[in-house]
Amino acid sequence: MFDKDFTWGVATASYQIEGAAGQHGAGKTIWDVFSHDQGRVYDDQNGDRACNHYELYQKDIAIMKELGIKNYRFSVNWARVLPDGFGRVNEEGIDFYNRLIDAMVEAGIEPWLTVFHWELPYEIYKRGGWLNPDIVEWFGDYAALLSERFSDRVKHFFTINEPQCFIGLSYVRGVHAPGAKRTPEETLQMGHNALKAHGRAVQRLREKAKQPLIIGVAPTGSVAYPSTDSPEDVAAAKKLYFGAPDLEDWAWSVAWWSDPIVFGKYPEDGLKKYERFLPEITDDDLKLISQPIDFYGQNIYNGYEVRAGEDGEPEAVSRYDGFPRTAIGWPITPEALYWGPRFLYERYKLPFYITENGISCCDVVSLDGRVHDPERTDFTERYLLALERAKKDGADIRGYFHWSLLDNFEWADGYKERFGLVYVDYRTQERIIKDSGYWYSKLICQEI
């Protein structure tokens, strides 16, 4: 399955695994505050300790080495290295990531660093967060710091992860940190500032780089896949996938976030649909946003079926009763990993990576002391077969990062959901490699 030079990896995010919240000189993030606000997170859980990766990172890297994992996508906690989000540097935080990166390199694991995976410093939030135009330069300075300190060993960088979530879930729906719903005018301004921050980060990463860097992004979105392979259904699915959602769902657009980065312009249908809510968008803004990137990443977990209606327009197909779902309730749709990469590569023509894909299961430790999770193995194999088909059909797919290495703090769902290839007992911090972890190891080592 796939070529020998295909990039196989795993992914995590700092707040979800590190623990040591607010310790060793770190500042607070919006998730530190939000998770302590009663009723915001499942069972009032928080990420204060999480997987204690801050203390146990060597054990986790040893597990990756044992499994033959050669690529690790991780994120830096902005407030751990810049407690206020700008200005004063926390050298203890820098030292932690230096030790982490050094351990990866020593183990033969390539670091893929995500600059921002939702860990917005609380001090920046108090100054307006993504609504404050200064965040563009603050984010650029933060990226420059990471490049200056780490790019001698790290050459792969992601600027932002899932703006659909850190703007949409946080401010449009208000269910993620900081849990503050905002008006359409405000959220569209936030989104524009986030895209400008991405562009500034690309500039500053390259400016401070100690070697040539490979830079990309990692947005997300549910995939519209066609009901049949007919040209009409394929065209309908593609139209809906890249179309402008209704205003209440604008943040879940694929094209709204990615067209400006790749093409230097927002999609026309979105400009018309959201016209009266849009911020000022200048040519200089678009030039900044569209700084050249080297690859395009997409986090894909599921999709929805689409066909051409009698009028030729796209229409969603209802799922049948008993449609398969994961433990978190997401539909199981392997088709998403064929049509998503195919559509995205056809549109953006950049080397393509699946930067997250995985499944939450109701994992338990069995009497034999192992974690048997055939559902995860089956899910991953089904999705990878679809991805392999997309590659064979011409999409330039370079790699796949499984979400996640470890069970972790799953944002507003707390510790209820388990996505890891490795089971974590949060009481003892014991790690147990699941059956799916061993299967993935054999797959990436080309033993199956």
C-alpha positions as CSV (number, residue, x, y, z in Angstrom):
1,M,0.0,0.0,0.0
2,F,1.6,3.3,-1.2
3,D,5.2,3.9,-2.3
4,K,8.2,3.5,-0.1
5,D,8.7,7.2,0.1
6,F,5.2,7.8,1.4
7,T,5.1,9.8,4.6
8,W,3.5,7.8,7.5
9,G,3.0,9.6,10.8
10,V,0.9,10.3,13.8
11,A,-0.4,13.6,15.2
12,T,-1.1,15.3,18.6
13,A,-1.8,18.8,19.9
14,S,0.0,20.4,22.9
15,Y,-3.0,21.2,25.2
16,Q,-4.5,17.8,24.6
17,I,-1.5,15.8,25.8
18,E,1.1,18.0,27.6
19,G,-0.4,18.8,31.0
20,A,1.8,21.0,33.2
21,A,-0.8,23.7,32.5
22,G,0.5,27.1,33.7
23,Q,3.6,25.5,35.1
24,H,7.3,26.1,34.4
25,G,6.8,29.7,33.5
26,A,3.9,29.0,31.0
27,G,1.1,31.5,30.7
28,K,-2.6,30.6,30.5
29,T,-4.4,29.8,27.3
30,I,-8.1,30.2,26.6
31,W,-8.5,26.5,27.1
32,D,-6.9,26.7,30.6
33,V,-9.6,29.2,31.5
34,F,-12.5,27.6,29.6
35,S,-12.0,24.1,30.9
36,H,-12.2,25.4,34.5
37,D,-15.5,27.2,33.8
38,Q,-18.1,24.7,35.2
39,G,-20.3,23.0,32.7
40,R,-18.2,23.9,29.6
41,V,-16.4,20.6,29.2
42,Y,-17.8,17.1,29.6
43,D,-17.9,16.1,33.3
44,D,-16.0,19.4,34.2
45,Q,-12.8,17.8,33.0
46,N,-9.7,19.9,32.1
47,G,-6.3,19.5,30.5
48,D,-4.3,20.4,33.6
49,R,-2.6,17.0,33.6
50,A,-3.9,15.4,30.4
51,C,-1.3,12.7,29.3
52,N,1.5,14.3,31.3
53,H,3.5,14.4,28.1
54,Y,5.5,17.3,29.5
55,E,7.1,14.8,31.9
56,L,6.7,11.6,29.9
57,Y,7.7,12.7,26.4
58,Q,10.7,10.4,26.4
59,K,8.3,7.4,27.0
60,D,6.0,8.5,24.2
61,I,8.9,8.9,21.8
62,A,10.2,5.5,22.7
63,I,6.7,4.1,21.9
64,M,6.9,5.8,18.5
65,K,10.3,4.4,17.9
66,E,9.1,0.9,18.9
67,L,6.2,1.2,16.4
68,G,8.5,2.4,13.6
69,I,6.8,5.8,13.3
70,K,9.1,8.1,11.4
71,N,7.1,11.3,11.4
72,Y,5.5,13.1,14.3
73,R,3.1,16.1,13.9
74,F,3.0,18.0,17.2
75,S,2.1,21.6,18.2
76,V,3.8,24.2,20.4
77,N,1.7,25.8,23.1
78,W,2.0,29.5,22.3
79,A,1.6,30.6,25.9
80,R,4.3,28.1,27.1
81,V,7.0,29.9,25.1
82,L,5.4,33.4,25.2
83,P,3.4,33.6,28.4
84,D,1.6,36.8,27.3
85,G,1.6,35.9,23.6
86,F,4.2,38.5,22.8
87,G,7.2,40.1,24.4
88,R,8.9,38.1,27.2
89,V,10.2,34.7,26.2
90,N,9.8,31.8,28.7
91,E,13.1,29.9,28.3
92,E,11.8,27.0,30.3
93,G,9.2,26.5,27.7
94,I,11.7,26.8,24.9
95,D,13.9,24.2,26.7
96,F,11.0,21.7,26.9
97,Y,10.5,21.9,23.1
98,N,14.2,21.7,22.5
99,R,14.4,18.5,24.6
100,L,11.4,17.1,22.8
101,I,12.8,17.8,19.3
102,D,16.2,16.5,20.2
103,A,14.6,13.3,21.5
104,M,12.7,12.9,18.2
105,V,15.8,13.5,16.1
106,E,17.8,11.0,18.2
107,A,15.1,8.4,17.7
108,G,15.1,9.0,13.9
109,I,11.7,10.7,14.0
110,E,11.1,13.7,11.7
111,P,9.4,16.6,13.6
112,W,6.4,18.3,11.8
113,L,5.7,21.4,13.9
114,T,2.2,23.0,14.1
115,V,2.6,26.7,15.1
116,F,-1.0,27.1,16.2
117,H,-3.4,24.3,17.3
118,W,-5.9,26.4,19.2
119,E,-3.7,27.3,22.2
120,L,-4.5,31.1,22.1
121,P,-2.8,32.9,25.0
122,Y,-5.4,34.2,27.4
123,E,-3.6,37.6,27.6
124,I,-4.0,38.0,23.9
125,Y,-7.7,37.0,24.2
126,K,-8.2,39.7,26.8
127,R,-6.8,42.2,24.2
128,G,-9.4,41.2,21.7
129,G,-7.8,38.0,20.4
130,W,-8.5,37.4,16.7
131,L,-10.5,40.6,16.5
132,N,-7.4,42.7,17.4
133,P,-5.5,43.5,14.2
134,D,-2.2,43.4,16.2
135,I,-2.6,39.7,16.3
136,V,-1.1,39.5,12.8
137,E,2.2,40.8,14.0
138,W,2.0,39.0,17.4
139,F,1.5,35.7,15.5
140,G,4.3,36.6,13.1
141,D,6.7,37.2,16.0
142,Y,5.7,34.0,17.6
143,A,6.4,32.0,14.4
144,A,9.7,33.8,14.0
145,L,10.7,32.7,17.5
146,L,9.9,29.1,16.7
147,S,11.9,29.3,13.5
148,E,14.8,31.0,15.2
149,R,15.0,28.4,18.0
150,F,14.0,25.2,16.3
151,S,14.5,25.4,12.5
152,D,18.0,24.0,12.7
153,R,16.3,20.6,13.4
154,V,12.7,21.2,12.2
155,K,12.1,21.8,8.5
156,H,8.4,21.0,8.3
157,F,6.0,23.6,9.7
158,F,2.2,24.0,9.7
159,T,1.0,27.6,10.4
160,I,-2.6,27.0,11.6
161,N,-4.7,24.0,12.3
162,E,-8.4,23.9,11.5
163,P,-9.5,27.6,11.4
164,Q,-13.0,26.2,10.8
165,C,-12.9,25.1,14.5
166,F,-10.9,27.7,16.3
167,I,-13.1,30.4,14.7
168,G,-16.3,28.4,13.9
169,L,-16.7,26.3,17.0
170,S,-15.3,28.9,19.3
171,Y,-17.0,32.1,18.2
172,V,-19.8,31.2,15.7
173,R,-21.2,28.3,17.8
174,G,-19.6,29.1,21.1
175,V,-19.0,25.5,22.2
176,H,-15.2,25.7,22.3
177,A,-12.9,28.0,24.2
178,P,-13.5,30.8,24.9
179,G,-17.1,29.9,24.5
180,A,-18.1,33.4,23.4
181,K,-20.5,33.8,20.5
182,R,-19.9,36.7,18.2
183,T,-21.7,38.5,15.4
184,P,-21.2,37.5,11.8
185,E,-19.3,40.8,11.3
186,E,-16.9,39.9,14.1
187,T,-16.3,36.3,13.2
188,L,-15.6,37.1,9.5
189,Q,-13.2,39.8,10.7
190,M,-11.6,37.2,13.0
191,G,-11.2,34.8,10.1
192,H,-9.6,37.4,7.9
193,N,-7.2,38.3,10.6
194,A,-6.4,34.6,11.1
195,L,-5.6,34.3,7.4
196,K,-3.4,37.4,7.5
197,A,-1.6,35.9,10.6
198,H,-1.0,32.7,8.6
199,G,0.6,34.7,5.8
200,R,2.8,36.7,8.2
201,A,3.9,33.5,9.9
202,V,5.0,32.1,6.5
203,Q,7.1,35.2,6.0
204,R,8.6,35.2,9.5
205,L,9.3,31.4,9.5
206,R,11.3,31.8,6.3
207,E,13.0,35.0,7.4
208,K,14.4,33.3,10.5
209,A,15.0,29.8,9.0
210,K,18.3,28.1,9.5
211,Q,17.6,25.8,6.6
212,P,15.1,25.7,3.7
213,L,11.7,25.1,5.2
214,I,8.7,23.2,4.0
215,I,5.5,25.1,5.0
216,G,1.8,24.3,4.8
217,V,-1.5,24.5,6.5
218,A,-4.0,22.0,8.0
219,P,-7.6,23.1,7.5
220,T,-10.6,20.6,7.8
221,G,-14.1,20.1,6.7
222,S,-16.6,17.3,6.1
223,V,-16.3,16.0,2.5
224,A,-19.2,16.2,0.0
225,Y,-18.9,12.9,-2.0
226,P,-21.0,11.9,-5.0
227,S,-23.8,9.3,-4.7
228,T,-22.6,7.7,-8.0
229,D,-19.6,8.2,-10.3
230,S,-21.9,9.9,-12.9
231,P,-20.5,13.3,-14.1
232,E,-23.7,15.0,-12.8
233,D,-23.3,13.7,-9.3
234,V,-19.6,14.3,-9.2
235,A,-20.1,17.9,-10.4
236,A,-22.9,18.4,-7.8
237,A,-20.7,17.1,-4.9
238,K,-17.8,19.3,-6.0
239,K,-20.0,22.3,-6.2
240,L,-21.4,21.8,-2.7
241,Y,-18.0,21.0,-1.3
242,F,-16.4,24.2,-2.4
243,G,-19.6,26.3,-2.2
244,A,-20.4,29.0,0.3
245,P,-22.5,27.7,3.2
246,D,-25.3,29.7,4.7
247,L,-24.2,32.5,7.0
248,E,-24.6,30.5,10.2
249,D,-22.2,27.9,8.9
250,W,-19.8,30.1,7.0
251,A,-16.8,29.0,9.0
252,W,-17.2,25.5,7.7
253,S,-16.4,26.5,4.2
254,V,-13.5,24.8,2.5
255,A,-12.9,27.4,-0.2
256,W,-13.3,30.4,2.0
257,W,-10.2,29.5,4.0
258,S,-8.1,27.9,1.3
259,D,-8.7,29.9,-1.9
260,P,-7.2,33.1,-0.4
261,I,-4.1,31.1,0.7
262,V,-3.6,29.4,-2.7
263,F,-5.2,31.8,-5.2
264,G,-4.9,35.1,-3.4
265,K,-8.6,35.8,-3.6
266,Y,-11.8,34.8,-1.7
267,P,-14.4,32.7,-3.6
268,E,-16.9,34.9,-5.5
269,D,-20.0,33.1,-4.2
270,G,-18.9,33.8,-0.6
271,L,-18.1,37.4,-1.3
272,K,-21.7,37.8,-2.6
273,K,-23.4,35.8,0.1
274,Y,-21.6,37.4,3.0
275,E,-21.2,40.8,1.4
276,R,-22.8,43.0,4.0
277,F,-20.9,41.4,6.9
278,L,-17.4,41.4,5.4
279,P,-14.5,43.4,6.8
280,E,-12.4,45.6,4.5
281,I,-10.3,43.3,2.3
282,T,-7.4,45.0,0.6
283,D,-5.1,43.9,-2.2
284,D,-2.2,44.1,0.4
285,D,-4.2,41.7,2.7
286,L,-4.6,39.2,-0.1
287,K,-0.9,39.5,-1.1
288,L,0.0,38.8,2.5
289,I,-2.4,35.8,2.9
290,S,-1.2,34.2,-0.3
291,Q,2.5,33.8,0.6
292,P,3.7,30.8,-1.3
293,I,3.4,27.5,0.6
294,D,4.9,24.1,-0.2
295,F,2.1,21.7,0.5
296,Y,-1.6,21.5,1.4
297,G,-2.8,19.5,4.3
298,Q,-6.4,18.6,5.2
299,N,-7.9,16.9,8.3
300,I,-10.6,14.6,7.1
301,Y,-12.7,12.4,9.3
302,N,-16.0,11.9,7.5
303,G,-18.3,13.1,4.7
304,Y,-21.9,13.3,3.4
305,E,-23.4,11.9,0.2
306,V,-24.5,14.3,-2.5
307,R,-26.4,13.8,-5.8
308,A,-27.6,16.1,-8.6
309,G,-31.3,16.9,-8.1
310,E,-33.9,17.0,-10.8
311,D,-32.9,20.7,-11.4
312,G,-29.3,19.7,-11.6
313,E,-28.5,21.4,-8.3
314,P,-26.7,19.6,-5.5
315,E,-28.9,17.9,-2.9
316,A,-27.8,15.9,0.2
317,V,-28.8,12.3,0.4
318,S,-30.2,11.2,3.7
319,R,-28.3,8.5,5.6
320,Y,-30.1,5.2,6.0
321,D,-31.4,4.0,9.4
322,G,-28.6,2.5,11.4
323,F,-25.8,4.2,9.4
324,P,-22.5,3.3,10.9
325,R,-21.0,5.8,13.4
326,T,-18.0,6.1,15.6
327,A,-18.2,6.3,19.4
328,I,-18.3,10.1,19.2
329,G,-21.2,9.9,16.8
330,W,-19.4,10.8,13.5
331,P,-20.5,8.9,10.4
332,I,-18.1,6.3,9.0
333,T,-17.6,7.3,5.4
334,P,-14.4,6.0,3.8
335,E,-15.5,7.7,0.5
336,A,-14.4,10.9,2.1
337,L,-10.7,9.9,1.8
338,Y,-11.1,9.3,-1.9
339,W,-13.2,12.3,-3.0
340,G,-11.8,14.8,-0.6
341,P,-8.2,14.5,-1.6
342,R,-9.2,14.2,-5.3
343,F,-11.3,17.3,-5.2
344,L,-8.7,19.3,-3.2
345,Y,-5.8,18.3,-5.4
346,E,-7.7,19.1,-8.6
347,R,-8.5,22.5,-7.2
348,Y,-5.2,23.5,-5.5
349,K,-2.6,21.5,-7.3
350,L,-0.3,21.3,-4.3
351,P,1.4,18.3,-2.8
352,F,-1.2,16.9,-0.5
353,Y,-1.2,15.3,2.9
354,I,-3.9,13.9,5.1
355,T,-2.9,15.7,8.3
356,E,-5.5,14.1,10.6
357,N,-7.7,11.0,10.2
358,G,-8.9,8.6,12.9
359,I,-11.7,7.3,15.0
360,S,-13.0,7.4,18.5
361,C,-13.8,3.9,19.9
362,C,-15.1,2.6,23.3
363,D,-11.7,1.1,24.2
364,V,-11.2,-0.9,27.3
365,V,-8.3,-2.9,28.8
366,S,-9.2,-6.6,28.4
367,L,-8.6,-9.3,31.0
368,D,-5.4,-10.2,29.1
369,G,-4.1,-6.6,29.8
370,R,-4.3,-5.6,26.1
371,V,-6.6,-3.2,24.3
372,H,-8.4,-5.0,21.4
373,D,-9.8,-2.4,19.0
374,P,-10.7,-4.1,15.7
375,E,-13.1,-1.2,14.9
376,R,-10.1,1.2,14.6
377,T,-8.1,-1.1,12.5
378,D,-11.0,-1.7,10.2
379,F,-11.8,2.0,10.0
380,T,-8.2,3.0,9.2
381,E,-7.8,0.3,6.5
382,R,-11.1,1.2,4.8
383,Y,-10.1,4.9,4.7
384,L,-6.5,4.2,3.5
385,L,-7.8,2.0,0.7
386,A,-9.9,5.0,-0.4
387,L,-6.8,7.3,-0.1
388,E,-4.7,4.8,-2.1
389,R,-7.4,4.9,-4.9
390,A,-7.2,8.7,-4.9
391,K,-3.5,8.6,-5.3
392,K,-3.7,6.0,-8.1
393,D,-6.3,8.3,-9.9
394,G,-3.8,11.1,-10.0
395,A,-3.9,13.1,-6.8
396,D,-0.3,13.9,-5.6
397,I,-0.8,12.5,-2.1
398,R,2.5,12.5,-0.2
399,G,1.5,11.3,3.3
400,Y,-0.9,10.4,6.1
401,F,-0.9,11.4,9.8
402,H,-3.1,9.2,12.0
403,W,-5.0,11.0,14.8
404,S,-3.9,10.3,17.3
405,L,-0.8,8.8,18.9
406,L,-2.3,8.9,22.3
407,D,-5.7,9.0,23.9
408,N,-6.0,12.6,25.0
409,F,-8.1,15.5,26.2
410,E,-10.6,15.8,23.4
411,W,-11.5,19.4,23.9
412,A,-15.1,20.0,25.0
413,D,-15.6,16.2,25.2
414,G,-12.9,15.9,27.8
415,Y,-11.6,12.3,28.3
416,K,-14.8,10.7,27.1
417,E,-13.5,10.0,23.6
418,R,-10.4,7.8,22.8
419,F,-8.8,8.4,19.5
420,G,-5.3,7.0,20.2
421,L,-3.3,4.2,18.8
422,V,-2.0,4.1,22.4
423,Y,-4.3,3.7,25.4
424,V,-3.8,6.1,28.3
425,D,-4.9,5.3,31.9
426,Y,-5.4,8.8,33.1
427,R,-5.2,7.7,36.8
428,T,-1.7,6.1,36.5
429,Q,-0.5,7.5,33.1
430,E,0.2,4.0,32.0
431,R,0.5,3.6,28.2
432,I,-0.7,0.4,26.4
433,I,-0.2,0.1,22.7
434,K,-3.6,-1.0,21.2
435,D,-3.9,-3.7,18.6
436,S,-4.5,-1.0,16.0
437,G,-1.1,0.5,17.0
438,Y,0.6,-2.8,16.2
439,W,-1.3,-3.1,13.0
440,Y,-0.4,0.5,12.0
441,S,3.2,-0.3,12.8
442,K,3.2,-3.4,10.4
443,L,1.5,-1.3,7.7
444,I,4.0,1.5,7.8
445,C,6.9,-0.9,8.0
446,Q,5.4,-2.6,4.9
447,E,5.0,-5.9,6.7
448,I,1.3,-6.1,5.5
